[in-house]
Amino acid sequence: MHPLGNVLVHQEIWSGDPHASGDVTVEGYYETGMQDQAFLGTEAGLAIPGADGGVDLYIATQWLHVDQEQMAACLGLPPEKVRLHLSGVGGAFGAREDLSMQIQLSMLALRTGRPVKIVYNREESFLGHVHRHPARMWYRHSARRDGTLVKVEARLLFDGGAYLSSSTAVLLNAACFAAGPYRVPNAVVDATAVRTNNPPCGAMRGFGAVQVCFAYEAQMDKLAAALRMDPVELRLRNALRSGDRLITGQVIKGTAPVEEVIRACVAAPLPPGGPADLAEIALPGGAGRTAEAARVRRGVGFAVGFKNLMYSAGFDDYSTARCVVENGEVTVTTAAVEVGQGLVTLAQQIARDVFGVETVRLGEATTVGIGSAGSTSASRQTWMTGGAIDAACRAARDRILSSAAQRFEVPLAALELTDGRLRSLDGGLDLSLAEVTADAPVTETVVYRHPKTAALDARGQGDAHVSFAFAAHRAVVDVDVDLGLVRVVDVTTAQDVGRVLNPVQLTGQIEGGTSQGVGFAVMEEIVLAGGLVKNPSFTDYIIPTALDSPPVRIAGLIEEHEPGSPLGAKGAGEPPSISSSAAVAAAIRDATRLELNRIPVRPQDIALPLAVLEEAHR
């Protein structure tokens, strides 16, 4: 037992009447395993001692400035002597939010007076970073006979592993979103994250929301069956809308197109045919040719999920950006970390839109000379850093216009800056941006903050979140009932995106997040024995390959301008991974008629119960 006890964090939510009850009640117990972020590039870094007694560290991370803060405290150095520079980051998904080798690298470099480089191999990476929290969840849903939800009760137990890491934020999300994207007038949620001797768990894409979505969507299907009601109709009847109140008492002031994502997703046509129409290699088992088409069952499952955007519960969330215009060249600098989501492209795109220029340079992502941009997590960078870049560029543009108005004695209202040129509306002035800024470079730095959130009170009530994003998934699976093998045939999705800024990058986020959700549903799990990881390699920890990942069809991108967002857009990275796992699990249930209350669903979870059932029928 740890001296402080084994409870890392505890959160309760009491909403409405805790004694309320409906006409129909269903209960369920659910479990999720420990998933690894499985990013492409393992942890690596290079530390170079400085002449001033400090250190320059080139590192893959998700938040340069918070690493600097922690490192300075550990090394006994002032922050200005701990200089971090972003190195290549081959994916992250939450695992790079915690320190890995930063302090060891810097200590070695400072001690030896020489540059030091460390690169983890895959096994070291598996053991050296946090993972997704395994969870055990009990639920009880009550509803009226017409399907209207009356009350949701939930007890959530999350395994935080050996250290605190991000368990506080993960558990807060799990508790806040435990009832799903539905109107629930009464709720009782008791959520706890505990310290164990397992590897530490922390942030992973959709943190906290993924685990509870698997449980509450299984409950919605179970409730629909008890009511003899179509599961989609049940969801539509209870879907959240803008202006509705969450179980935390927070009123949704932004967009909440839950009905729209549901309708768009279910309206898409199902893939034609069935297992009997497929080539043997397309059946579960693939090239192993183990399945007989007659013994393969097809199932269809549906799920809806949601999550907050940006940091919550009173966290001072902000991002800093600088725009410099000199000799017609526009340079944008932030410390925001690019982890593969395309922020560097978006940053240039925003600046190009403001100035109408073709080329925008990006400054180095570093702790030197630029303030924090916060972590690349929580679907926040498009909103926060995108907003900071937009504001900095617009401030620089306004200064250029104001200076030109004074210099050329032209009314400010008569000037415009478009297509990289400064023009007067009467045509008397027409200068390139290079001519305007050759002798008068402009620099503007902006710190952008979102509206303040609040911590939850003792009853779990409060405006803890800034905004929310929603997604729906429908999965089609084929199941070999003899071997328990599953092939995910098709996944269709619709997502609430606010405003599409870059269609190609948005598609990539949706496809990638959905594949991660598919992996969590049917194959990805860290196997533990006595706190030790038994499968720390991609030989034994199985992730979806190109052959395993199904076609991901985007049935709809619901564009409703988010009123609080500076660009009208919502972060899109996390919603695809939230409801995709639940949809795949629901499809397997549909194919097998088994309860399947745990993900990932393993072959033995299917084949053994079905074999027992078949034997009992003989």
Wavefront OBJ file of the C-alpha trace (Angstrom):
o trace
v 0.000 0.000 0.000
v 1.254 3.449 -0.906
v 1.681 5.753 2.143
v -1.029 8.034 0.726
v -3.386 5.120 0.036
v -4.212 3.669 -3.336
v -6.945 6.105 -4.373
v -5.446 8.524 -6.893
v -8.591 10.535 -7.513
v -12.305 10.216 -6.744
v -15.148 12.061 -8.468
v -18.887 11.921 -7.786
v -21.690 13.448 -9.842
v -25.186 13.876 -8.411
v -27.793 15.301 -10.749
v -31.547 15.624 -10.262
v -33.353 13.129 -8.057
v -31.130 10.197 -7.035
v -34.245 8.171 -6.166
v -35.981 8.615 -9.534
v -36.912 5.448 -11.428
v -38.414 4.521 -14.748
v -40.716 1.815 -16.069
v -37.852 -0.273 -17.491
v -34.414 -0.802 -15.967
v -31.337 -2.567 -17.343
v -27.996 -3.236 -15.673
v -24.601 -4.192 -17.015
v -20.971 -4.734 -16.049
v -18.235 -3.811 -18.537
v -14.466 -3.919 -18.818
v -11.874 -2.388 -21.107
v -8.259 -3.508 -21.407
v -5.006 -1.548 -21.413
v -4.263 -0.096 -24.850
v -0.921 1.234 -26.049
v -0.606 4.392 -28.153
v 1.647 2.435 -30.545
v 3.053 5.506 -32.227
v 5.342 5.136 -35.208
v 8.577 6.600 -33.809
v 9.929 5.542 -30.405
v 11.201 8.051 -27.858
v 14.484 9.744 -28.791
v 16.424 12.856 -27.843
v 19.715 14.727 -28.072
v 21.098 16.839 -25.202
v 23.912 19.360 -25.787
v 25.561 21.097 -22.810
v 25.711 24.883 -23.075
v 28.565 27.218 -22.284
v 26.359 28.937 -19.682
v 25.962 25.754 -17.653
v 22.583 25.054 -19.180
v 21.457 22.476 -21.713
v 19.802 22.413 -25.129
v 17.523 19.433 -25.562
v 16.168 18.286 -28.926
v 13.260 16.049 -28.053
v 9.983 14.507 -29.158
v 7.264 15.679 -26.793
v 3.733 17.075 -26.713
v 4.352 20.185 -24.616
v 7.745 21.872 -24.694
v 7.137 24.404 -21.926
v 5.733 22.023 -19.327
v 8.706 19.714 -19.948
v 10.989 22.726 -19.392
v 9.243 23.544 -16.119
v 9.572 20.007 -14.753
v 13.144 19.581 -15.970
v 14.327 22.864 -14.456
v 12.969 21.799 -11.069
v 14.656 18.393 -11.286
v 17.993 19.723 -12.577
v 18.130 22.653 -10.175
v 18.503 25.126 -13.035
v 16.599 28.297 -13.865
v 14.106 27.718 -16.720
v 16.051 29.944 -19.129
v 18.994 27.530 -18.896
v 16.838 24.567 -19.933
v 16.167 25.127 -23.619
v 13.933 22.671 -25.444
v 13.643 22.396 -29.209
v 11.107 20.198 -30.960
v 12.634 17.296 -32.797
v 10.763 14.985 -35.151
v 7.694 13.514 -33.498
v 6.468 10.260 -34.998
v 3.013 10.324 -33.489
v 2.052 10.703 -29.826
v -1.646 10.032 -28.985
v -1.021 11.123 -25.377
v 2.033 9.011 -24.546
v 4.462 11.931 -24.912
v 2.680 14.138 -22.386
v 4.777 12.642 -19.575
v 8.553 12.972 -19.324
v 10.474 9.987 -20.647
v 14.241 10.466 -21.089
v 14.449 14.245 -20.831
v 16.054 14.443 -17.387
v 18.434 11.498 -17.808
v 19.647 12.873 -21.123
v 20.278 16.316 -19.693
v 22.038 14.992 -16.586
v 24.385 12.896 -18.705
v 25.190 15.809 -20.994
v 25.794 18.202 -18.099
v 27.947 15.640 -16.268
v 30.104 14.633 -19.234
v 30.240 18.005 -20.953
v 29.478 16.263 -24.229
v 26.397 15.779 -26.418
v 24.386 12.689 -25.494
v 21.786 10.919 -27.615
v 19.317 8.231 -26.510
v 16.934 6.242 -28.692
v 14.518 3.732 -27.172
v 13.898 0.437 -28.899
v 10.305 -0.717 -29.131
v 10.390 -2.815 -25.948
v 11.836 0.094 -23.959
v 9.127 2.319 -25.411
v 6.372 -0.061 -24.335
v 7.745 -0.091 -20.799
v 8.672 3.578 -20.638
v 5.472 5.467 -21.389
v 1.923 5.591 -20.049
v -0.960 3.625 -21.553
v -4.751 3.832 -21.706
v -6.422 3.160 -18.346
v -8.103 -0.249 -18.047
v -11.559 0.204 -16.583
v -14.274 -1.746 -14.794
v -17.727 -0.195 -15.010
v -21.145 -1.010 -13.599
v -24.222 0.722 -15.072
v -27.950 0.906 -14.481
v -30.210 2.719 -16.957
v -33.866 3.541 -16.276
v -36.353 4.760 -18.877
v -40.050 5.324 -19.461
v -41.874 2.945 -21.756
v -41.652 5.425 -24.631
v -37.842 5.266 -24.379
v -37.249 8.568 -22.585
v -34.271 8.222 -20.265
v -35.064 8.844 -16.601
v -31.837 8.048 -14.761
v -28.322 6.729 -15.312
v -26.281 5.248 -12.480
v -22.640 4.327 -12.930
v -19.739 3.116 -10.830
v -16.401 3.508 -12.592
v -13.071 2.055 -11.481
v -9.958 3.037 -13.471
v -6.525 1.425 -13.044
v -4.045 4.315 -12.909
v -0.968 2.146 -12.455
v 2.039 3.145 -10.389
v 1.940 6.939 -10.815
v -0.618 9.742 -11.024
v 0.214 10.971 -14.549
v -3.022 12.282 -16.143
v -5.443 10.165 -14.097
v -7.134 13.261 -12.678
v -8.122 14.557 -16.132
v -8.958 11.094 -17.468
v -11.270 10.303 -14.580
v -12.922 13.730 -14.736
v -13.811 13.103 -18.370
v -15.049 9.588 -17.661
v -17.355 10.873 -14.933
v -18.616 13.900 -16.887
v -19.441 11.875 -20.008
v -20.615 8.708 -18.260
v -24.229 9.139 -19.408
v -23.348 9.649 -23.062
v -24.568 12.348 -25.486
v -28.124 12.081 -24.159
v -30.573 14.114 -22.090
v -30.487 12.509 -18.663
v -32.429 14.397 -15.965
v -31.183 12.269 -13.084
v -27.750 10.720 -12.638
v -25.535 9.239 -9.949
v -21.923 8.624 -10.943
v -19.188 7.386 -8.629
v -15.773 7.319 -10.327
v -12.417 6.340 -8.864
v -8.911 5.953 -10.249
v -6.625 3.784 -8.146
v -2.903 3.252 -7.771
v -1.720 -0.294 -8.575
v 1.564 -2.068 -9.275
v 0.791 -2.042 -12.988
v 2.559 0.216 -15.491
v 1.418 3.846 -15.214
v -1.590 4.936 -17.233
v -2.272 8.418 -18.511
v -3.516 10.272 -21.551
v -4.510 8.460 -24.710
v -6.652 9.708 -27.566
v -10.170 10.324 -26.254
v -8.999 9.792 -22.668
v -11.761 8.739 -20.314
v -14.485 9.122 -22.935
v -13.497 5.928 -24.807
v -13.982 3.607 -21.857
v -17.395 4.914 -20.791
v -18.670 5.074 -24.381
v -18.197 1.319 -24.698
v -20.308 0.847 -21.566
v -23.102 3.386 -22.036
v -23.644 2.417 -25.686
v -23.906 -1.264 -24.731
v -26.473 -0.154 -22.168
v -28.450 1.757 -24.800
v -28.616 -1.374 -26.960
v -29.667 -3.434 -23.940
v -32.333 -0.875 -23.068
v -33.629 -0.821 -26.645
v -33.983 -4.609 -26.539
v -35.866 -4.448 -23.243
v -38.207 -1.803 -24.702
v -38.496 -3.695 -28.019
v -37.456 -0.476 -29.672
v -35.112 0.286 -32.548
v -31.720 1.182 -30.994
v -31.228 4.122 -33.343
v -34.687 5.482 -32.562
v -33.911 5.236 -28.834
v -30.781 7.327 -29.339
v -32.598 9.909 -31.444
v -35.330 10.257 -28.838
v -32.776 11.177 -26.174
v -30.092 12.962 -28.219
v -28.565 16.114 -26.755
v -29.213 19.449 -28.440
v -27.751 22.901 -28.013
v -29.275 24.434 -24.889
v -29.634 21.099 -23.099
v -28.102 20.500 -19.689
v -25.446 17.840 -19.029
v -25.392 15.696 -15.884
v -22.854 18.204 -14.477
v -25.451 20.956 -14.767
v -23.553 22.653 -17.609
v -25.706 24.030 -20.406
v -24.409 23.367 -23.920
v -23.962 26.826 -25.422
v -22.193 25.708 -28.581
v -23.399 23.426 -31.327
v -24.560 19.901 -30.514
v -25.709 18.197 -33.738
v -26.147 14.736 -32.220
v -29.292 13.954 -34.205
v -27.564 15.067 -37.389
v -24.555 12.774 -36.984
v -26.852 9.853 -36.139
v -29.119 10.386 -39.138
v -26.233 10.934 -41.558
v -24.483 7.779 -40.394
v -27.479 5.425 -40.527
v -28.661 6.809 -43.882
v -25.528 5.568 -45.656
v -26.090 2.275 -47.542
v -24.760 -0.918 -46.056
v -22.111 -2.840 -48.012
v -23.799 -5.176 -50.494
v -23.865 -8.950 -50.199
v -22.718 -11.045 -47.296
v -20.129 -13.646 -46.261
v -21.344 -16.081 -48.928
v -20.432 -13.555 -51.655
v -16.835 -13.075 -50.506
v -13.646 -14.749 -51.660
v -12.065 -16.984 -49.027
v -9.264 -14.497 -48.406
v -11.829 -11.847 -47.474
v -13.359 -14.001 -44.721
v -12.151 -13.937 -41.094
v -8.754 -15.618 -40.980
v -7.770 -14.177 -44.345
v -4.939 -16.006 -46.099
v -5.121 -18.745 -43.473
v -8.309 -19.898 -45.210
v -9.684 -21.196 -41.914
v -13.281 -19.997 -42.252
v -16.166 -21.618 -44.067
v -18.616 -19.082 -45.429
v -21.525 -21.096 -44.060
v -20.089 -20.695 -40.551
v -19.557 -16.949 -40.789
v -22.166 -14.596 -39.386
v -22.501 -10.925 -40.251
v -23.473 -8.299 -37.694
v -24.161 -4.568 -37.714
v -23.583 -2.284 -34.737
v -24.068 1.400 -34.034
v -22.661 3.817 -31.456
v -22.527 7.538 -30.680
v -19.923 9.276 -28.556
v -18.759 12.692 -27.443
v -15.968 14.461 -25.636
v -14.862 17.885 -24.488
v -12.504 20.126 -26.455
v -9.560 21.846 -24.747
v -8.587 21.627 -21.107
v -11.188 21.797 -18.380
v -12.077 22.324 -14.743
v -10.503 25.758 -14.262
v -7.225 25.051 -16.070
v -5.633 28.238 -17.402
v -5.531 27.144 -21.032
v -3.804 29.478 -23.465
v -1.614 29.533 -26.559
v 0.977 32.035 -27.777
v 1.736 32.913 -31.401
v 3.924 35.479 -33.131
v 3.570 36.897 -36.620
v 6.462 38.788 -38.247
v 6.115 40.541 -41.626
v 9.377 41.790 -43.127
v 10.254 42.492 -46.756
v 6.936 40.938 -47.673
v 7.772 37.632 -45.961
v 5.331 36.346 -43.351
v 6.771 34.210 -40.549
v 4.584 32.528 -37.943
v 6.105 31.120 -34.760
v 4.531 29.043 -32.011
v 5.745 26.420 -29.573
v 2.856 24.158 -30.580
v 3.950 20.609 -31.289
v 3.253 18.925 -34.613
v 2.641 15.229 -33.947
v 1.313 14.274 -37.368
v -2.080 15.944 -37.191
v -1.145 18.683 -39.668
v -0.888 21.754 -37.454
v 2.071 23.073 -39.450
v -0.030 23.040 -42.609
v -2.959 24.697 -40.850
v -0.738 27.433 -39.390
v 0.485 28.398 -42.857
v -3.022 28.133 -44.270
v -4.391 30.583 -41.671
v -1.634 33.125 -42.364
v -2.095 32.805 -46.126
v -5.791 33.528 -45.737
v -5.128 36.670 -43.683
v -2.459 38.185 -45.956
v -3.331 36.628 -49.298
v 0.272 35.479 -49.832
v 1.456 32.185 -51.299
v 4.374 31.479 -48.977
v 4.430 31.524 -45.175
v 7.487 30.549 -43.172
v 7.251 28.703 -39.859
v 9.571 29.573 -37.010
v 11.126 26.897 -34.808
v 8.977 25.271 -32.136
v 11.077 25.959 -29.059
v 11.000 27.374 -25.531
v 13.454 30.102 -26.559
v 11.873 33.463 -27.286
v 8.256 32.327 -27.539
v 5.665 31.570 -24.865
v 3.799 28.319 -24.318
v 1.269 26.983 -26.799
v 0.026 24.327 -24.413
v -0.055 20.626 -25.071
v -0.921 19.012 -28.367
v -3.746 17.026 -26.816
v -7.429 17.288 -25.925
v -8.303 18.253 -29.523
v -7.230 21.802 -28.644
v -4.565 23.030 -31.078
v -6.861 23.904 -34.011
v -8.973 26.045 -31.689
v -6.267 27.404 -29.349
v -3.110 27.772 -31.444
v -5.110 28.265 -34.625
v -6.922 31.064 -32.837
v -3.648 32.573 -31.572
v -2.112 32.492 -35.064
v -5.212 34.034 -36.595
v -5.241 36.809 -33.985
v -1.509 37.524 -34.353
v -1.741 37.680 -38.140
v -4.786 39.946 -38.044
v -3.066 42.235 -35.532
v -0.033 42.468 -37.832
v -2.248 43.159 -40.829
v -4.104 45.893 -38.932
v -0.810 47.555 -37.971
v 0.346 47.499 -41.583
v -2.893 49.135 -42.708
v -2.801 51.712 -39.915
v 0.826 52.650 -40.640
v 0.144 52.890 -44.358
v -2.855 55.152 -43.741
v -0.666 57.595 -41.820
v 2.300 57.322 -44.192
v 0.330 57.884 -47.382
v -2.344 60.103 -45.803
v -5.153 57.831 -46.899
v -8.221 57.111 -44.720
v -7.843 53.730 -43.029
v -11.282 52.659 -44.235
v -10.134 53.244 -47.829
v -7.300 50.683 -47.610
v -7.354 46.919 -48.074
v -4.695 44.208 -47.948
v -5.530 41.373 -50.315
v -3.531 38.983 -52.496
v -0.327 40.198 -50.854
v -0.877 43.784 -52.000
v -1.882 47.007 -50.279
v -4.436 48.928 -52.313
v -6.642 51.965 -51.881
v -10.244 51.616 -52.919
v -9.909 54.498 -55.391
v -6.985 52.757 -57.162
v -4.500 55.488 -56.335
v -2.346 53.206 -54.183
v -1.144 49.751 -55.189
v 1.956 48.404 -53.418
v 3.269 44.914 -52.761
v 3.581 43.692 -49.197
v 7.368 43.642 -49.706
v 7.392 47.357 -50.563
v 5.254 48.231 -47.570
v 7.350 46.287 -44.989
v 10.863 46.720 -46.429
v 11.772 49.532 -44.035
v 9.055 48.924 -41.463
v 8.901 45.279 -40.343
v 5.907 44.403 -38.188
v 5.903 41.994 -35.244
v 2.815 41.014 -33.280
v 2.620 38.462 -30.463
v -0.749 37.309 -29.156
v -1.693 35.169 -26.166
v -5.083 33.595 -26.838
v -7.171 32.211 -23.965
v -10.512 30.474 -24.084
v -13.302 31.424 -21.659
v -12.589 30.330 -18.101
v -13.955 26.988 -16.974
v -14.662 25.907 -13.401
v -13.862 22.954 -11.194
v -16.780 20.732 -10.268
v -18.269 21.207 -6.814
v -18.797 18.473 -4.218
v -21.836 17.159 -6.111
v -20.020 17.174 -9.446
v -21.810 20.267 -10.718
v -20.216 23.106 -12.669
v -19.269 24.477 -16.079
v -16.121 22.394 -16.372
v -15.779 22.343 -20.168
v -15.463 24.807 -23.027
v -17.160 22.912 -25.836
v -17.955 19.427 -27.114
v -17.622 17.366 -30.278
v -19.823 14.433 -31.335
v -19.462 11.477 -33.688
v -21.417 8.385 -34.717
v -20.104 5.103 -36.102
v -21.758 2.121 -37.735
v -19.701 -1.049 -38.042
v -20.246 -4.189 -40.107
v -18.385 -7.329 -39.050
v -18.075 -10.962 -40.132
v -17.490 -13.488 -37.359
v -16.168 -17.039 -37.693
v -18.215 -18.740 -34.991
v -15.911 -21.777 -34.830
v -12.635 -19.954 -34.216
v -13.954 -16.686 -32.845
v -12.131 -14.668 -35.491
v -13.546 -11.276 -36.489
v -13.136 -9.301 -39.687
v -14.361 -5.707 -39.613
v -15.874 -5.349 -43.076
v -16.918 -1.707 -43.067
v -17.092 1.334 -40.798
v -19.261 4.310 -41.645
v -19.074 7.526 -39.657
v -20.486 11.022 -39.397
v -18.828 13.706 -37.297
v -19.505 17.140 -35.882
v -16.580 19.297 -37.064
v -17.740 22.892 -36.689
v -16.083 24.081 -39.870
v -13.833 22.156 -42.248
v -10.495 23.949 -42.551
v -8.475 21.313 -44.395
v -10.490 18.421 -45.892
v -7.495 16.142 -46.541
v -6.150 16.406 -43.000
v -9.621 16.023 -41.525
v -10.145 12.813 -43.490
v -6.804 11.505 -42.253
v -7.737 12.192 -38.637
v -11.082 10.415 -39.007
v -9.603 7.378 -40.760
v -6.695 7.084 -38.316
v -8.796 7.505 -35.198
v -11.342 4.986 -36.424
v -8.598 2.433 -37.094
v -7.331 2.930 -33.545
v -10.840 2.304 -32.279
v -11.135 -0.853 -34.379
v -7.829 -2.062 -32.950
v -9.013 -1.499 -29.387
v -12.239 -3.380 -30.094
v -10.740 -6.591 -31.450
v -6.971 -6.908 -31.025
v -5.008 -4.313 -29.031
v -4.274 -5.127 -25.388
v -1.224 -4.989 -23.152
v -1.054 -8.291 -21.286
v 0.135 -8.003 -17.680
v 1.333 -10.526 -15.121
v 2.290 -9.273 -11.665
v 2.707 -5.756 -12.989
v 5.002 -6.845 -15.823
v 4.224 -6.309 -19.514
v 4.284 -9.702 -21.242
v 3.933 -8.483 -24.847
v 6.150 -5.394 -25.309
v 6.589 -5.685 -29.073
v 4.571 -5.481 -32.260
v 5.051 -9.236 -32.616
v 2.758 -9.837 -29.649
v 0.939 -6.529 -29.255
v -1.185 -6.617 -32.389
v -2.310 -3.433 -34.153
v -4.404 -3.200 -37.316
v -2.394 -3.324 -40.517
v -3.598 -2.079 -43.885
v -5.164 -5.519 -44.377
v -7.022 -5.360 -41.040
v -8.301 -1.804 -41.309
v -11.711 -1.667 -42.969
v -12.805 0.977 -45.443
v -13.835 4.058 -43.446
v -16.699 5.813 -45.195
v -17.487 9.354 -44.119
v -21.246 9.676 -44.489
v -21.356 13.247 -43.276
v -19.257 16.095 -41.923
v -21.712 18.202 -39.977
v -20.608 21.822 -40.355
v -22.240 24.131 -37.849
v -20.057 27.139 -37.027
v -18.998 26.804 -33.384
v -19.777 30.221 -31.870
v -16.918 30.281 -29.348
v -14.232 29.092 -31.748
v -12.144 31.837 -33.375
v -12.229 29.967 -36.691
v -15.592 28.276 -36.221
v -13.884 24.868 -36.230
v -13.785 22.055 -33.696
v -10.872 19.740 -33.014
v -11.386 16.481 -34.870
v -8.682 14.126 -33.628
v -10.387 12.363 -30.725
v -14.066 11.716 -31.617
v -13.201 9.031 -34.238
v -11.602 6.836 -31.582
v -14.444 7.120 -29.067
v -17.527 5.527 -30.632
v -15.746 3.320 -33.203
v -14.758 0.696 -30.599
v -18.289 0.607 -29.194
v -19.786 0.213 -32.687
v -17.524 -2.735 -33.548
v -18.346 -4.449 -30.246
v -22.061 -3.908 -30.897
v -21.720 -5.460 -34.349
v -20.038 -8.544 -32.894
v -22.872 -8.843 -30.372
v -25.361 -8.600 -33.223
v -23.599 -11.391 -35.114
v -23.181 -13.747 -32.151
v -26.053 -12.813 -29.773
v -23.479 -12.931 -26.959
v -23.317 -10.259 -24.252
v -19.595 -9.537 -24.793
v -19.077 -7.025 -22.017
v -15.328 -6.632 -22.494
v -12.993 -5.127 -25.127
v -10.909 -6.067 -26.854
v -13.139 -8.998 -27.811
v -10.893 -12.088 -27.942
v -11.475 -15.240 -30.014
v -12.115 -17.266 -26.861
v -14.816 -14.783 -25.813
v -16.759 -15.810 -28.925
v -15.833 -19.397 -29.793
v -16.049 -20.960 -26.334
v -19.494 -19.600 -25.334
v -20.912 -20.398 -28.785
v -19.500 -23.937 -28.611
v -21.181 -24.425 -25.230
v -24.476 -23.093 -26.591
v -24.336 -25.341 -29.639
v -23.542 -28.367 -27.487
v -26.487 -27.544 -25.224
v -28.825 -27.445 -28.258
v -27.739 -30.860 -29.508
l 1 2 3 4 5 6 7 8 9 10 11 12 13 14 15 16 17 18 19 20 21 22 23 24 25 26 27 28 29 30 31 32 33 34 35 36 37 38 39 40 41 42 43 44 45 46 47 48 49 50 51 52 53 54 55 56 57 58 59 60 61 62 63 64 65 66 67 68 69 70 71 72 73 74 75 76 77 78 79 80 81 82 83 84 85 86 87 88 89 90 91 92 93 94 95 96 97 98 99 100 101 102 103 104 105 106 107 108 109 110 111 112 113 114 115 116 117 118 119 120 121 122 123 124 125 126 127 128 129 130 131 132 133 134 135 136 137 138 139 140 141 142 143 144 145 146 147 148 149 150 151 152 153 154 155 156 157 158 159 160 161 162 163 164 165 166 167 168 169 170 171 172 173 174 175 176 177 178 179 180 181 182 183 184 185 186 187 188 189 190 191 192 193 194 195 196 197 198 199 200 201 202 203 204 205 206 207 208 209 210 211 212 213 214 215 216 217 218 219 220 221 222 223 224 225 226 227 228 229 230 231 232 233 234 235 236 237 238 239 240 241 242 243 244 245 246 247 248 249 250 251 252 253 254 255 256 257 258 259 260 261 262 263 264 265 266 267 268 269 270 271 272 273 274 275 276 277 278 279 280 281 282 283 284 285 286 287 288 289 290 291 292 293 294 295 296 297 298 299 300 301 302 303 304 305 306 307 308 309 310 311 312 313 314 315 316 317 318 319 320 321 322 323 324 325 326 327 328 329 330 331 332 333 334 335 336 337 338 339 340 341 342 343 344 345 346 347 348 349 350 351 352 353 354 355 356 357 358 359 360 361 362 363 364 365 366 367 368 369 370 371 372 373 374 375 376 377 378 379 380 381 382 383 384 385 386 387 388 389 390 391 392 393 394 395 396 397 398 399 400 401 402 403 404 405 406 407 408 409 410 411 412 413 414 415 416 417 418 419 420 421 422 423 424 425 426 427 428 429 430 431 432 433 434 435 436 437 438 439 440 441 442 443 444 445 446 447 448 449 450 451 452 453 454 455 456 457 458 459 460 461 462 463 464 465 466 467 468 469 470 471 472 473 474 475 476 477 478 479 480 481 482 483 484 485 486 487 488 489 490 491 492 493 494 495 496 497 498 499 500 501 502 503 504 505 506 507 508 509 510 511 512 513 514 515 516 517 518 519 520 521 522 523 524 525 526 527 528 529 530 531 532 533 534 535 536 537 538 539 540 541 542 543 544 545 546 547 548 549 550 551 552 553 554 555 556 557 558 559 560 561 562 563 564 565 566 567 568 569 570 571 572 573 574 575 576 577 578 579 580 581 582 583 584 585 586 587 588 589 590 591 592 593 594 595 596 597 598 599 600 601 602 603 604 605 606 607 608 609 610 611 612 613 614 615 616 617 618
